[in-house]
Every structure is written in C-alpha cells, then in structure tokens.
Amino acid sequence: MPAEPPSSLRRVPARSLPRQRRRVPAPARRLHYWRRLLPALGLLALVTRLPSFGHRLWSPDEGYLAVQARILADGGALYETVVDRKPPLLPLLYEMLFALFGDESLRSVRILAVLAQLVTAALLASIARRRWGDRAGRTAGVLYLLVSIGLNPEDAQAATFEVFILPFTAAAVRYADRGRWGAAGVAVAGAFLTKQTGGAVLGPVLWLLWQTAPVHRSALLRTALGFALPVLAAALLTDPSGFLFWTVTGSGAYASFTGSELHVLSRAVANTALLSVACAGLVPPVVRVLRSARTGVGDLWLWLASSAAAVLLGFHFFGHYYLQLIPPLALLATGALQILPRHRLASALLWSACGCALFLLWGTLTPRPELAHAQRLATAVQARTGPAESVLVWGIHPETYWLADRPPASRFLTAGLLTNYSGGRNGPQVGEKYGVDGAWPTFADEMRTHPPALIVDDSRGKPFAPERVPTLRRLLERHYEPLPDEIDGAVLYVRSSGG
C-alpha cells in the first residue's frame, strides 16, 4: 500500500490535476460508457426494489401521502384543508401521479422510486468518474444500489420522503463539484422541499464553493438565489404562513428528546446495527485508508457529517432517516478503494452483494400485520358509511382513509399531530397539551361544523387513547355510541340518536 494517496484522490482545482484528468472525454467515448453502465444500474435498481411491489402499502407515511393527494385532487389546499409537518413537493408529486395513473394503487409511485434510485446511482457514478476514473464510476453506482436497501423493509422499500431526497442531494454535490452554483442551489432547494433535512447537503455545497469557486461572492449569490427562489415559489403557491409554520416553526414538541429516551435510543441502536450490516463491505476500506493516508475528500466527509446531523435532528432515529447516509458512504468507500489492492474491491462488492441478498429476502418474506389490520378496518368502514360520508380515524394509520375510500373529517390525518404521538413516543409527553399549537380549537370546530358519520378509535391501548384525551372523550360521550363488534381491538362509534 503506498504511503500517500495518488493526486487523483485529493480534491484540488481542475487546473492542477494531471493531464489525463483534465482532458474531456470524447463524446463517443462518454456515450459508450453510459450506454453500458446505465442499463446495468437500471436493472440493479429494479431488482433491489422488487419487494416494494409486493405490498399495497409499506408504511403510514405512504398512506398519509396517498390521502393528501386525494384531498388535493378534490380541491383541497395544503396547510389549510390538509396539514403535515413536511414540505409540499412529495404530496404534489403523488397528486400528479394519481391524476395520470389513477389513485387506487401506488404502483406508479413505486416505479418513480426505482427511477429515483437509478438517478441517484448515476449521479454518484458521475461524481466518482470525474474524480477517479471510469472504474470508480461503476464502483460507486453499484455499491450505492447494493447498500440502498440495507434497513428494515418498511423503511427501505417505502416510496417516501428520503428516497426522493437522494437524487437532489447527489445532484447538488455533482453540480457544486463542477462549479455550477445556481444549479447546485436549485438541487438543494429540491431536497429541502422534499423534506427539511434534505437541506443538510448545503454543507458540502458551501465547502466546495469555498474550496474551488474563483469568485466567491458571485458563486455564493448564485447558490443563494438557486435555493431561495424555488422555496419562495413553493411558499407562495401554497400558503406562506402555513408553509412557514408547518415546515419550520410548528414542530417544537416533535423535535424533542425527552419523554421516551430508552425507546428512542433502542431504535437508534437497532437501525444503526442494520445499516452497519448492509455497509460491511464499505466501512473497512474507508477505515483502512484513514489509518494510513489523508484522502483529501473533505466535501464527502462533510456530506456524511451533515447527513448524520440530519439523522440526529429531532431525536427519533427512524430507519428511513438513515438513507441519507448511504450516498456519501458509497463515494468515500469508492475513493478509498482506488488506493487499495484490487482484491479489496472484489471483497467490498461481495460483502455488499451478500448483504443486499439478505435484505432482499427479508423484504420479500416479511409480513405486514399492520397493513392487514388497516385493510380489515377499511372494510368495516366501507360497510358502515356511504362514499360521501366523512370518517375520523383516531390512530396513527392514515392509510385506512385511502383503503376505505372515505374522506377524512379532519385536516389532521393522525392522532399524532394532536397528541405528539407521531414522534414515536410512548411516554409522558403525549396528550392534548403536546399537540401542534392551535390544533385543538381547529379540531373542535371541525367536529362541530362537520361531524363525522363514523369515528374509529384505533388507539388500542396506546397513550393517545380517548380516556386520556378529554376533548375527544367528551365528543364520544355526548354524540356517539360504540358498536358492539370490535376490529382487532379498534372500536367503531356511530352518531347516537340524540346526537
């Protein structure tokens, strides 16, 4: 092993690179490279996400997005008639796909998730190829896709926020690496408008700007405008005050560590262990090179660090948060493998492929008991209501609305927004006083002006059960009566004769 890495592994201005690195590949050679690589990456992206097509839904987040899309298609307004703590890009994308391909299935969204993974892999391959050559490009793309499903299938296979963040983050680093600062800013905005933590990629973009931009002030202005204009447009196209509240200022109770420390820490340990298994082929090369050489890829380390900060933000450690770590890890491993013996590359690919096979098998065979429960609940809701009658599902599974094809009676699609349980807490910081500011007066007004035909108490003994929520308990006592039959512990309430 050489004592110092070759210059191709150090981030230096393009004019200082060796002659062969400065020469722009002939168009025919470049086209030939991508014609061979993209189909292989596309096939691998499809294979790694085949389990996603095996279930109608993978997570409550998918259900939430599907319900939002239906409400928006029926004339609803984001942050007004339906609310969430997320930016608007993905709900609008779901709405568009539903308009084009129908809203009875998430197949179109799953296909788009495959394309998102392919684009991410191709962008990482482009970054690695420019820095370290053709073989490195192939390595980065393949390693990323092999590791991309290395979490609980509910987190890795769902077509939700983090999967659609990743193409934007990879694009931001690629554009910054090439000095295209306006485009880099737009890509950061795309990541932020998919989910707030996507904005963490601004760190490596600014690092590259500071390292390589010939005119810092002009480059900084272009980056800032590229970021600010799409965000401003999104705020104006929705509701500016609602956009600010729901995406930035209204989540204080959610982003708190207190209340369920052991519960949250156990989730952090479990998901870290799962990703470590998936990355068994990536981490050893990086660690080995770190012990003997300075790699000079500060932007990639900053990308990894900022992604780790995004995982930490809010102190919830859900598995899908960890997906943001994988692109910089894949690139760091690719860089490390360039200065290690060739057999190290074969070993990294073999370990990654074995891990991928393990998670593929898990995703293919894993049952979805909560989905089965939601389907049974949806069948019961359909049997007791008409298509135009609104329903309130008091629980954390908004997919019931979508499966039953019934309109929600409230803009708050889960009990979590009203009690803070959506943060994954199971301790004392759950209840009315921990809900989103101003939510309970709005909810009470909704129940008074448009009372639901059916209320489903799907709390099943959790901390947000009606007996612990006075406003809901009084509503049920005064205006509703329970049906005798329960659905897996869920209780259905219909309006009483006197209500």
Summary of the structure (lengths in Angstrom):
residues: 499
radius of gyration: 24.4
end to end distance: 79.9
largest distance: 85.6
contacts: 1724
relative contact order: 0.12
helix: 66%
strand: 4%
